[in-house]
Amino acid sequence: MGQMIVHQKELIRINTPKNCIEYSTNDGRIWHKRANASSSMGSLQDLADNGKEILLTTSKGLFYSTNKGSSWHKRS
């Protein structure tokens, strides 16, 4: 896994200092914040695209998103 992925024609990355998810639609020239990590998520670590969803590993477990990282749900 990595801290930046390509998902549905967007670059999506973890901004580690800000502990948030950002996206770019212009090959990384400009980045926009998509979601902040909640306290229940802990620190963001890695991203992976598995087709229908994005996976995110954090210091508090595995989370998934089906809406390009706008919201996250803990994988049980």
PDB file with SEQRES, HELIX, SHEET and CRYST1 records, atoms N, CA, C and O in Angstrom:
SEQRES   1 A   76  MET GLY GLN MET ILE VAL HIS GLN LYS GLU LEU ILE ARG          
SEQRES   2 A   76  ILE ASN THR PRO LYS ASN CYS ILE GLU TYR SER THR ASN          
SEQRES   3 A   76  ASP GLY ARG ILE TRP HIS LYS ARG ALA ASN ALA SER SER          
SEQRES   4 A   76  SER MET GLY SER LEU GLN ASP LEU ALA ASP ASN GLY LYS          
SEQRES   5 A   76  GLU ILE LEU LEU THR THR SER LYS GLY LEU PHE TYR SER          
SEQRES   6 A   76  THR ASN LYS GLY SER SER TRP HIS LYS ARG SER                  
SHEET    1 AA1 4 MET A   4  HIS A   7  0                                        
SHEET    2 AA1 4 GLU A  10  ASN A  15 -1                                        
SHEET    3 AA1 4 CYS A  20  SER A  24 -1                                        
SHEET    4 AA1 4 HIS A  32  ASN A  36 -1                                        
SHEET    1 AA2 4 LEU A  44  ASP A  49  0                                        
SHEET    2 AA2 4 ILE A  54  THR A  58 -1                                        
SHEET    3 AA2 4 GLY A  61  SER A  65 -1                                        
SHEET    4 AA2 4 HIS A  73  LYS A  74 -1                                        
CRYST1    1.000    1.000    1.000  90.00  90.00  90.00 P 1           1          
ATOM      1  N   MET A   1       0.833  -1.182   0.000  1.00  0.00           N  
ATOM      2  CA  MET A   1       0.000   0.000   0.000  1.00  0.00           C  
ATOM      3  C   MET A   1       0.877   1.245   0.000  1.00  0.00           C  
ATOM      4  O   MET A   1       2.067   1.171   0.304  1.00  0.00           O  
ATOM      5  N   GLY A   2       0.297   2.372  -0.337  1.00  0.00           N  
ATOM      6  CA  GLY A   2       1.048   3.615  -0.363  1.00  0.00           C  
ATOM      7  C   GLY A   2       0.247   4.773   0.171  1.00  0.00           C  
ATOM      8  O   GLY A   2      -0.934   4.634   0.489  1.00  0.00           O  
ATOM      9  N   GLN A   3       0.887   5.909   0.267  1.00  0.00           N  
ATOM     10  CA  GLN A   3       0.214   7.085   0.787  1.00  0.00           C  
ATOM     11  C   GLN A   3      -0.459   7.899  -0.313  1.00  0.00           C  
ATOM     12  O   GLN A   3      -1.082   8.921  -0.024  1.00  0.00           O  
ATOM     13  N   MET A   4      -0.346   7.463  -1.575  1.00  0.00           N  
ATOM     14  CA  MET A   4      -1.045   8.118  -2.667  1.00  0.00           C  
ATOM     15  C   MET A   4      -1.476   7.058  -3.674  1.00  0.00           C  
ATOM     16  O   MET A   4      -0.703   6.164  -4.020  1.00  0.00           O  
ATOM     17  N   ILE A   5      -2.727   7.168  -4.143  1.00  0.00           N  
ATOM     18  CA  ILE A   5      -3.255   6.222  -5.120  1.00  0.00           C  
ATOM     19  C   ILE A   5      -3.965   6.990  -6.241  1.00  0.00           C  
ATOM     20  O   ILE A   5      -4.284   8.171  -6.102  1.00  0.00           O  
ATOM     21  N   VAL A   6      -4.201   6.292  -7.348  1.00  0.00           N  
ATOM     22  CA  VAL A   6      -5.055   6.810  -8.417  1.00  0.00           C  
ATOM     23  C   VAL A   6      -6.371   6.053  -8.291  1.00  0.00           C  
ATOM     24  O   VAL A   6      -6.393   4.822  -8.274  1.00  0.00           O  
ATOM     25  N   HIS A   7      -7.468   6.802  -8.203  1.00  0.00           N  
ATOM     26  CA  HIS A   7      -8.791   6.190  -8.063  1.00  0.00           C  
ATOM     27  C   HIS A   7      -9.787   6.998  -8.880  1.00  0.00           C  
ATOM     28  O   HIS A   7     -10.003   8.181  -8.613  1.00  0.00           O  
ATOM     29  N   GLN A   8     -10.391   6.362  -9.872  1.00  0.00           N  
ATOM     30  CA  GLN A   8     -11.390   7.000 -10.732  1.00  0.00           C  
ATOM     31  C   GLN A   8     -10.926   8.374 -11.243  1.00  0.00           C  
ATOM     32  O   GLN A   8     -11.620   9.376 -11.073  1.00  0.00           O  
ATOM     33  N   LYS A   9      -9.772   8.402 -11.855  1.00  0.00           N  
ATOM     34  CA  LYS A   9      -9.194   9.596 -12.495  1.00  0.00           C  
ATOM     35  C   LYS A   9      -8.806  10.705 -11.512  1.00  0.00           C  
ATOM     36  O   LYS A   9      -8.625  11.852 -11.922  1.00  0.00           O  
ATOM     37  N   GLU A  10      -8.679  10.384 -10.239  1.00  0.00           N  
ATOM     38  CA  GLU A  10      -8.192  11.341  -9.241  1.00  0.00           C  
ATOM     39  C   GLU A  10      -6.957  10.768  -8.558  1.00  0.00           C  
ATOM     40  O   GLU A  10      -6.835   9.553  -8.396  1.00  0.00           O  
ATOM     41  N   LEU A  11      -6.056  11.638  -8.164  1.00  0.00           N  
ATOM     42  CA  LEU A  11      -5.005  11.256  -7.234  1.00  0.00           C  
ATOM     43  C   LEU A  11      -5.565  11.493  -5.841  1.00  0.00           C  
ATOM     44  O   LEU A  11      -6.137  12.549  -5.571  1.00  0.00           O  
ATOM     45  N   ILE A  12      -5.407  10.527  -4.966  1.00  0.00           N  
ATOM     46  CA  ILE A  12      -5.868  10.646  -3.589  1.00  0.00           C  
ATOM     47  C   ILE A  12      -4.673  10.337  -2.701  1.00  0.00           C  
ATOM     48  O   ILE A  12      -3.977   9.342  -2.901  1.00  0.00           O  
ATOM     49  N   ARG A  13      -4.440  11.213  -1.705  1.00  0.00           N  
ATOM     50  CA  ARG A  13      -3.268  11.018  -0.853  1.00  0.00           C  
ATOM     51  C   ARG A  13      -3.600  11.299   0.604  1.00  0.00           C  
ATOM     52  O   ARG A  13      -4.613  11.913   0.942  1.00  0.00           O  
ATOM     53  N   ILE A  14      -2.693  10.818   1.451  1.00  0.00           N  
ATOM     54  CA  ILE A  14      -2.723  11.141   2.868  1.00  0.00           C  
ATOM     55  C   ILE A  14      -1.793  12.325   3.079  1.00  0.00           C  
ATOM     56  O   ILE A  14      -0.630  12.280   2.678  1.00  0.00           O  
ATOM     57  N   ASN A  15      -2.292  13.378   3.702  1.00  0.00           N  
ATOM     58  CA  ASN A  15      -1.450  14.486   4.137  1.00  0.00           C  
ATOM     59  C   ASN A  15      -1.123  14.174   5.592  1.00  0.00           C  
ATOM     60  O   ASN A  15      -1.925  14.447   6.485  1.00  0.00           O  
ATOM     61  N   THR A  16       0.044  13.606   5.828  1.00  0.00           N  
ATOM     62  CA  THR A  16       0.413  13.123   7.154  1.00  0.00           C  
ATOM     63  C   THR A  16       0.474  14.237   8.205  1.00  0.00           C  
ATOM     64  O   THR A  16      -0.071  14.049   9.292  1.00  0.00           O  
ATOM     65  N   PRO A  17       1.109  15.389   7.940  1.00  0.00           N  
ATOM     66  CA  PRO A  17       1.143  16.427   8.978  1.00  0.00           C  
ATOM     67  C   PRO A  17      -0.250  16.914   9.401  1.00  0.00           C  
ATOM     68  O   PRO A  17      -0.467  17.242  10.567  1.00  0.00           O  
ATOM     69  N   LYS A  18      -1.184  16.958   8.455  1.00  0.00           N  
ATOM     70  CA  LYS A  18      -2.546  17.428   8.762  1.00  0.00           C  
ATOM     71  C   LYS A  18      -3.498  16.283   9.101  1.00  0.00           C  
ATOM     72  O   LYS A  18      -4.635  16.528   9.503  1.00  0.00           O  
ATOM     73  N   ASN A  19      -3.045  15.024   8.942  1.00  0.00           N  
ATOM     74  CA  ASN A  19      -3.837  13.824   9.206  1.00  0.00           C  
ATOM     75  C   ASN A  19      -5.189  13.888   8.490  1.00  0.00           C  
ATOM     76  O   ASN A  19      -6.247  13.719   9.097  1.00  0.00           O  
ATOM     77  N   CYS A  20      -5.117  14.139   7.168  1.00  0.00           N  
ATOM     78  CA  CYS A  20      -6.339  14.244   6.372  1.00  0.00           C  
ATOM     79  C   CYS A  20      -6.133  13.591   5.007  1.00  0.00           C  
ATOM     80  O   CYS A  20      -5.013  13.265   4.615  1.00  0.00           O  
ATOM     81  N   ILE A  21      -7.250  13.409   4.296  1.00  0.00           N  
ATOM     82  CA  ILE A  21      -7.241  12.882   2.938  1.00  0.00           C  
ATOM     83  C   ILE A  21      -7.406  14.060   1.978  1.00  0.00           C  
ATOM     84  O   ILE A  21      -8.273  14.911   2.174  1.00  0.00           O  
ATOM     85  N   GLU A  22      -6.572  14.103   0.943  1.00  0.00           N  
ATOM     86  CA  GLU A  22      -6.646  15.148  -0.062  1.00  0.00           C  
ATOM     87  C   GLU A  22      -6.761  14.501  -1.443  1.00  0.00           C  
ATOM     88  O   GLU A  22      -6.415  13.334  -1.626  1.00  0.00           O  
ATOM     89  N   TYR A  23      -7.257  15.288  -2.419  1.00  0.00           N  
ATOM     90  CA  TYR A  23      -7.375  14.783  -3.785  1.00  0.00           C  
ATOM     91  C   TYR A  23      -6.958  15.846  -4.787  1.00  0.00           C  
ATOM     92  O   TYR A  23      -6.990  17.043  -4.502  1.00  0.00           O  
ATOM     93  N   SER A  24      -6.566  15.381  -5.966  1.00  0.00           N  
ATOM     94  CA  SER A  24      -6.188  16.260  -7.061  1.00  0.00           C  
ATOM     95  C   SER A  24      -6.797  15.725  -8.346  1.00  0.00           C  
ATOM     96  O   SER A  24      -6.801  14.518  -8.591  1.00  0.00           O  
ATOM     97  N   THR A  25      -7.312  16.634  -9.161  1.00  0.00           N  
ATOM     98  CA  THR A  25      -7.855  16.253 -10.466  1.00  0.00           C  
ATOM     99  C   THR A  25      -6.980  16.775 -11.604  1.00  0.00           C  
ATOM    100  O   THR A  25      -7.339  16.660 -12.776  1.00  0.00           O  
ATOM    101  N   ASN A  26      -5.817  17.357 -11.247  1.00  0.00           N  
ATOM    102  CA  ASN A  26      -4.927  17.916 -12.275  1.00  0.00           C  
ATOM    103  C   ASN A  26      -3.497  17.410 -12.095  1.00  0.00           C  
ATOM    104  O   ASN A  26      -2.541  18.185 -12.142  1.00  0.00           O  
ATOM    105  N   ASP A  27      -3.368  16.115 -11.892  1.00  0.00           N  
ATOM    106  CA  ASP A  27      -2.064  15.454 -11.786  1.00  0.00           C  
ATOM    107  C   ASP A  27      -1.199  15.970 -10.649  1.00  0.00           C  
ATOM    108  O   ASP A  27       0.027  15.984 -10.759  1.00  0.00           O  
ATOM    109  N   GLY A  28      -1.827  16.398  -9.552  1.00  0.00           N  
ATOM    110  CA  GLY A  28      -1.079  16.791  -8.367  1.00  0.00           C  
ATOM    111  C   GLY A  28      -0.613  18.231  -8.331  1.00  0.00           C  
ATOM    112  O   GLY A  28       0.123  18.613  -7.420  1.00  0.00           O  
ATOM    113  N   ARG A  29      -1.017  19.038  -9.289  1.00  0.00           N  
ATOM    114  CA  ARG A  29      -0.611  20.449  -9.255  1.00  0.00           C  
ATOM    115  C   ARG A  29      -1.321  21.210  -8.141  1.00  0.00           C  
ATOM    116  O   ARG A  29      -0.716  22.065  -7.494  1.00  0.00           O  
ATOM    117  N   ILE A  30      -2.606  20.906  -7.909  1.00  0.00           N  
ATOM    118  CA  ILE A  30      -3.372  21.541  -6.838  1.00  0.00           C  
ATOM    119  C   ILE A  30      -4.073  20.437  -6.045  1.00  0.00           C  
ATOM    120  O   ILE A  30      -4.659  19.521  -6.622  1.00  0.00           O  
ATOM    121  N   TRP A  31      -4.004  20.538  -4.710  1.00  0.00           N  
ATOM    122  CA  TRP A  31      -4.618  19.551  -3.824  1.00  0.00           C  
ATOM    123  C   TRP A  31      -5.750  20.201  -3.039  1.00  0.00           C  
ATOM    124  O   TRP A  31      -5.659  21.361  -2.639  1.00  0.00           O  
ATOM    125  N   HIS A  32      -6.834  19.425  -2.822  1.00  0.00           N  
ATOM    126  CA  HIS A  32      -8.001  19.873  -2.075  1.00  0.00           C  
ATOM    127  C   HIS A  32      -8.266  18.882  -0.943  1.00  0.00           C  
ATOM    128  O   HIS A  32      -8.108  17.674  -1.123  1.00  0.00           O  
ATOM    129  N   LYS A  33      -8.666  19.389   0.219  1.00  0.00           N  
ATOM    130  CA  LYS A  33      -8.976  18.514   1.343  1.00  0.00           C  
ATOM    131  C   LYS A  33     -10.311  17.833   1.099  1.00  0.00           C  
ATOM    132  O   LYS A  33     -11.288  18.486   0.729  1.00  0.00           O  
ATOM    133  N   ARG A  34     -10.356  16.523   1.306  1.00  0.00           N  
ATOM    134  CA  ARG A  34     -11.595  15.771   1.146  1.00  0.00           C  
ATOM    135  C   ARG A  34     -12.159  15.358   2.497  1.00  0.00           C  
ATOM    136  O   ARG A  34     -13.372  15.424   2.697  1.00  0.00           O  
ATOM    137  N   ALA A  35     -11.313  14.937   3.427  1.00  0.00           N  
ATOM    138  CA  ALA A  35     -11.815  14.465   4.720  1.00  0.00           C  
ATOM    139  C   ALA A  35     -10.725  14.562   5.777  1.00  0.00           C  
ATOM    140  O   ALA A  35      -9.558  14.272   5.514  1.00  0.00           O  
ATOM    141  N   ASN A  36     -11.122  14.975   6.977  1.00  0.00           N  
ATOM    142  CA  ASN A  36     -10.230  14.941   8.139  1.00  0.00           C  
ATOM    143  C   ASN A  36     -10.388  13.599   8.827  1.00  0.00           C  
ATOM    144  O   ASN A  36     -11.462  12.999   8.788  1.00  0.00           O  
ATOM    145  N   ALA A  37      -9.339  13.135   9.445  1.00  0.00           N  
ATOM    146  CA  ALA A  37      -9.426  11.903  10.227  1.00  0.00           C  
ATOM    147  C   ALA A  37     -10.139  12.216  11.537  1.00  0.00           C  
ATOM    148  O   ALA A  37      -9.837  13.213  12.193  1.00  0.00           O  
ATOM    149  N   SER A  38     -11.072  11.373  11.910  1.00  0.00           N  
ATOM    150  CA  SER A  38     -11.739  11.539  13.205  1.00  0.00           C  
ATOM    151  C   SER A  38     -10.844  10.950  14.292  1.00  0.00           C  
ATOM    152  O   SER A  38      -9.918  10.193  14.001  1.00  0.00           O  
ATOM    153  N   SER A  39     -11.124  11.300  15.531  1.00  0.00           N  
ATOM    154  CA  SER A  39     -10.307  10.785  16.633  1.00  0.00           C  
ATOM    155  C   SER A  39     -10.414   9.272  16.735  1.00  0.00           C  
ATOM    156  O   SER A  39      -9.487   8.627  17.224  1.00  0.00           O  
ATOM    157  N   SER A  40     -11.525   8.687  16.283  1.00  0.00           N  
ATOM    158  CA  SER A  40     -11.682   7.232  16.348  1.00  0.00           C  
ATOM    159  C   SER A  40     -10.826   6.510  15.304  1.00  0.00           C  
ATOM    160  O   SER A  40     -10.636   5.297  15.387  1.00  0.00           O  
ATOM    161  N   MET A  41     -10.303   7.266  14.311  1.00  0.00           N  
ATOM    162  CA  MET A  41      -9.475   6.661  13.269  1.00  0.00           C  
ATOM    163  C   MET A  41      -7.998   6.627  13.645  1.00  0.00           C  
ATOM    164  O   MET A  41      -7.267   5.760  13.165  1.00  0.00           O  
ATOM    165  N   GLY A  42      -7.547   7.535  14.481  1.00  0.00           N  
ATOM    166  CA  GLY A  42      -6.128   7.606  14.808  1.00  0.00           C  
ATOM    167  C   GLY A  42      -5.349   8.239  13.669  1.00  0.00           C  
ATOM    168  O   GLY A  42      -5.908   8.993  12.874  1.00  0.00           O  
ATOM    169  N   SER A  43      -4.071   7.938  13.589  1.00  0.00           N  
ATOM    170  CA  SER A  43      -3.240   8.523  12.533  1.00  0.00           C  
ATOM    171  C   SER A  43      -3.349   7.686  11.258  1.00  0.00           C  
ATOM    172  O   SER A  43      -3.349   6.456  11.298  1.00  0.00           O  
ATOM    173  N   LEU A  44      -3.444   8.394  10.119  1.00  0.00           N  
ATOM    174  CA  LEU A  44      -3.596   7.745   8.821  1.00  0.00           C  
ATOM    175  C   LEU A  44      -2.246   7.217   8.361  1.00  0.00           C  
ATOM    176  O   LEU A  44      -1.223   7.882   8.525  1.00  0.00           O  
ATOM    177  N   GLN A  45      -2.243   6.004   7.777  1.00  0.00           N  
ATOM    178  CA  GLN A  45      -0.978   5.379   7.404  1.00  0.00           C  
ATOM    179  C   GLN A  45      -0.875   5.063   5.917  1.00  0.00           C  
ATOM    180  O   GLN A  45       0.023   5.581   5.254  1.00  0.00           O  
ATOM    181  N   ASP A  46      -1.765   4.228   5.367  1.00  0.00           N  
ATOM    182  CA  ASP A  46      -1.640   3.775   3.983  1.00  0.00           C  
ATOM    183  C   ASP A  46      -2.991   3.699   3.291  1.00  0.00           C  
ATOM    184  O   ASP A  46      -4.024   3.514   3.934  1.00  0.00           O  
ATOM    185  N   LEU A  47      -2.968   3.845   1.969  1.00  0.00           N  
ATOM    186  CA  LEU A  47      -4.158   3.754   1.123  1.00  0.00           C  
ATOM    187  C   LEU A  47      -3.993   2.638   0.107  1.00  0.00           C  
ATOM    188  O   LEU A  47      -2.879   2.325  -0.314  1.00  0.00           O  
ATOM    189  N   ALA A  48      -5.117   2.038  -0.286  1.00  0.00           N  
ATOM    190  CA  ALA A  48      -5.124   1.064  -1.381  1.00  0.00           C  
ATOM    191  C   ALA A  48      -6.466   1.141  -2.085  1.00  0.00           C  
ATOM    192  O   ALA A  48      -7.497   1.370  -1.453  1.00  0.00           O  
ATOM    193  N   ASP A  49      -6.448   0.950  -3.396  1.00  0.00           N  
ATOM    194  CA  ASP A  49      -7.665   0.931  -4.202  1.00  0.00           C  
ATOM    195  C   ASP A  49      -7.962  -0.522  -4.532  1.00  0.00           C  
ATOM    196  O   ASP A  49      -7.137  -1.195  -5.149  1.00  0.00           O  
ATOM    197  N   ASN A  50      -9.133  -1.017  -4.128  1.00  0.00           N  
ATOM    198  CA  ASN A  50      -9.472  -2.395  -4.484  1.00  0.00           C  
ATOM    199  C   ASN A  50     -10.634  -2.447  -5.478  1.00  0.00           C  
ATOM    200  O   ASN A  50     -11.353  -3.444  -5.548  1.00  0.00           O  
ATOM    201  N   GLY A  51     -10.813  -1.369  -6.246  1.00  0.00           N  
ATOM    202  CA  GLY A  51     -11.831  -1.349  -7.287  1.00  0.00           C  
ATOM    203  C   GLY A  51     -13.084  -0.610  -6.872  1.00  0.00           C  
ATOM    204  O   GLY A  51     -13.301   0.525  -7.295  1.00  0.00           O  
ATOM    205  N   LYS A  52     -13.914  -1.235  -6.047  1.00  0.00           N  
ATOM    206  CA  LYS A  52     -15.176  -0.621  -5.640  1.00  0.00           C  
ATOM    207  C   LYS A  52     -15.039   0.293  -4.438  1.00  0.00           C  
ATOM    208  O   LYS A  52     -15.930   1.098  -4.169  1.00  0.00           O  
ATOM    209  N   GLU A  53     -13.936   0.182  -3.710  1.00  0.00           N  
ATOM    210  CA  GLU A  53     -13.749   0.995  -2.511  1.00  0.00           C  
ATOM    211  C   GLU A  53     -12.278   1.311  -2.307  1.00  0.00           C  
ATOM    212  O   GLU A  53     -11.398   0.689  -2.902  1.00  0.00           O  
ATOM    213  N   ILE A  54     -12.037   2.286  -1.457  1.00  0.00           N  
ATOM    214  CA  ILE A  54     -10.673   2.623  -1.061  1.00  0.00           C  
ATOM    215  C   ILE A  54     -10.470   2.087   0.348  1.00  0.00           C  
ATOM    216  O   ILE A  54     -11.337   2.236   1.209  1.00  0.00           O  
ATOM    217  N   LEU A  55      -9.334   1.469   0.574  1.00  0.00           N  
ATOM    218  CA  LEU A  55      -8.982   0.973   1.903  1.00  0.00           C  
ATOM    219  C   LEU A  55      -7.967   1.904   2.530  1.00  0.00           C  
ATOM    220  O   LEU A  55      -7.101   2.447   1.844  1.00  0.00           O  
ATOM    221  N   LEU A  56      -8.074   2.085   3.831  1.00  0.00           N  
ATOM    222  CA  LEU A  56      -7.188   2.970   4.586  1.00  0.00           C  
ATOM    223  C   LEU A  56      -6.763   2.276   5.863  1.00  0.00           C  
ATOM    224  O   LEU A  56      -7.606   1.904   6.679  1.00  0.00           O  
ATOM    225  N   THR A  57      -5.473   2.100   6.043  1.00  0.00           N  
ATOM    226  CA  THR A  57      -4.990   1.583   7.322  1.00  0.00           C  
ATOM    227  C   THR A  57      -4.623   2.775   8.194  1.00  0.00           C  
ATOM    228  O   THR A  57      -4.063   3.768   7.730  1.00  0.00           O  
ATOM    229  N   THR A  58      -4.955   2.642   9.468  1.00  0.00           N  
ATOM    230  CA  THR A  58      -4.676   3.697  10.440  1.00  0.00           C  
ATOM    231  C   THR A  58      -4.083   3.058  11.693  1.00  0.00           C  
ATOM    232  O   THR A  58      -3.954   1.837  11.782  1.00  0.00           O  
ATOM    233  N   SER A  59      -3.730   3.894  12.644  1.00  0.00           N  
ATOM    234  CA  SER A  59      -3.203   3.365  13.906  1.00  0.00           C  
ATOM    235  C   SER A  59      -4.292   2.659  14.706  1.00  0.00           C  
ATOM    236  O   SER A  59      -3.992   2.001  15.703  1.00  0.00           O  
ATOM    237  N   LYS A  60      -5.558   2.785  14.285  1.00  0.00           N  
ATOM    238  CA  LYS A  60      -6.663   2.151  15.009  1.00  0.00           C  
ATOM    239  C   LYS A  60      -7.422   1.138  14.167  1.00  0.00           C  
ATOM    240  O   LYS A  60      -8.543   0.771  14.519  1.00  0.00           O  
ATOM    241  N   GLY A  61      -6.842   0.677  13.063  1.00  0.00           N  
ATOM    242  CA  GLY A  61      -7.474  -0.380  12.294  1.00  0.00           C  
ATOM    243  C   GLY A  61      -7.631  -0.085  10.820  1.00  0.00           C  
ATOM    244  O   GLY A  61      -7.012   0.831  10.277  1.00  0.00           O  
ATOM    245  N   LEU A  62      -8.478  -0.883  10.180  1.00  0.00           N  
ATOM    246  CA  LEU A  62      -8.724  -0.802   8.742  1.00  0.00           C  
ATOM    247  C   LEU A  62     -10.078  -0.140   8.490  1.00  0.00           C  
ATOM    248  O   LEU A  62     -11.084  -0.512   9.093  1.00  0.00           O  
ATOM    249  N   PHE A  63     -10.088   0.845   7.592  1.00  0.00           N  
ATOM    250  CA  PHE A  63     -11.308   1.570   7.242  1.00  0.00           C  
ATOM    251  C   PHE A  63     -11.509   1.474   5.735  1.00  0.00           C  
ATOM    252  O   PHE A  63     -10.560   1.224   4.991  1.00  0.00           O  
ATOM    253  N   TYR A  64     -12.761   1.673   5.282  1.00  0.00           N  
ATOM    254  CA  TYR A  64     -13.044   1.658   3.854  1.00  0.00           C  
ATOM    255  C   TYR A  64     -13.969   2.819   3.493  1.00  0.00           C  
ATOM    256  O   TYR A  64     -14.717   3.324   4.331  1.00  0.00           O  
ATOM    257  N   SER A  65     -13.900   3.228   2.233  1.00  0.00           N  
ATOM    258  CA  SER A  65     -14.745   4.293   1.710  1.00  0.00           C  
ATOM    259  C   SER A  65     -15.274   3.878   0.346  1.00  0.00           C  
ATOM    260  O   SER A  65     -14.537   3.329  -0.473  1.00  0.00           O  
ATOM    261  N   THR A  66     -16.543   4.140   0.109  1.00  0.00           N  
ATOM    262  CA  THR A  66     -17.144   3.871  -1.197  1.00  0.00           C  
ATOM    263  C   THR A  66     -17.466   5.165  -1.941  1.00  0.00           C  
ATOM    264  O   THR A  66     -18.096   5.138  -2.998  1.00  0.00           O  
ATOM    265  N   ASN A  67     -17.030   6.308  -1.382  1.00  0.00           N  
ATOM    266  CA  ASN A  67     -17.316   7.603  -2.009  1.00  0.00           C  
ATOM    267  C   ASN A  67     -16.050   8.455  -2.148  1.00  0.00           C  
ATOM    268  O   ASN A  67     -16.036   9.634  -1.795  1.00  0.00           O  
ATOM    269  N   LYS A  68     -15.002   7.837  -2.664  1.00  0.00           N  
ATOM    270  CA  LYS A  68     -13.729   8.503  -2.963  1.00  0.00           C  
ATOM    271  C   LYS A  68     -13.047   9.106  -1.731  1.00  0.00           C  
ATOM    272  O   LYS A  68     -12.242  10.030  -1.857  1.00  0.00           O  
ATOM    273  N   GLY A  69     -13.365   8.590  -0.552  1.00  0.00           N  
ATOM    274  CA  GLY A  69     -12.702   9.056   0.658  1.00  0.00           C  
ATOM    275  C   GLY A  69     -13.395  10.184   1.384  1.00  0.00           C  
ATOM    276  O   GLY A  69     -12.820  10.758   2.309  1.00  0.00           O  
ATOM    277  N   SER A  70     -14.625  10.525   0.994  1.00  0.00           N  
ATOM    278  CA  SER A  70     -15.363  11.577   1.698  1.00  0.00           C  
ATOM    279  C   SER A  70     -15.795  11.124   3.090  1.00  0.00           C  
ATOM    280  O   SER A  70     -15.796  11.920   4.029  1.00  0.00           O  
ATOM    281  N   SER A  71     -16.162   9.850   3.225  1.00  0.00           N  
ATOM    282  CA  SER A  71     -16.494   9.306   4.540  1.00  0.00           C  
ATOM    283  C   SER A  71     -15.879   7.912   4.656  1.00  0.00           C  
ATOM    284  O   SER A  71     -15.670   7.218   3.660  1.00  0.00           O  
ATOM    285  N   TRP A  72     -15.597   7.523   5.899  1.00  0.00           N  
ATOM    286  CA  TRP A  72     -14.889   6.270   6.171  1.00  0.00           C  
ATOM    287  C   TRP A  72     -15.655   5.452   7.192  1.00  0.00           C  
ATOM    288  O   TRP A  72     -16.291   5.997   8.094  1.00  0.00           O  
ATOM    289  N   HIS A  73     -15.585   4.108   7.038  1.00  0.00           N  
ATOM    290  CA  HIS A  73     -16.259   3.179   7.927  1.00  0.00           C  
ATOM    291  C   HIS A  73     -15.244   2.118   8.361  1.00  0.00           C  
ATOM    292  O   HIS A  73     -14.447   1.632   7.559  1.00  0.00           O  
ATOM    293  N   LYS A  74     -15.293   1.779   9.631  1.00  0.00           N  
ATOM    294  CA  LYS A  74     -14.353   0.778  10.153  1.00  0.00           C  
ATOM    295  C   LYS A  74     -14.742  -0.599   9.650  1.00  0.00           C  
ATOM    296  O   LYS A  74     -15.909  -0.986   9.710  1.00  0.00           O  
ATOM    297  N   ARG A  75     -13.756  -1.336   9.151  1.00  0.00           N  
ATOM    298  CA  ARG A  75     -13.965  -2.713   8.685  1.00  0.00           C  
ATOM    299  C   ARG A  75     -13.934  -3.619   9.905  1.00  0.00           C  
ATOM    300  O   ARG A  75     -12.964  -3.626  10.664  1.00  0.00           O  
ATOM    301  N   SER A  76     -15.015  -4.390  10.085  1.00  0.00           N  
ATOM    302  CA  SER A  76     -15.025  -5.277  11.251  1.00  0.00           C  
ATOM    303  C   SER A  76     -14.598  -6.663  10.921  1.00  0.00           C  
ATOM    304  O   SER A  76     -14.556  -7.523  11.801  1.00  0.00           O  
TER     305      SER A  76                                                      
END                                                                             
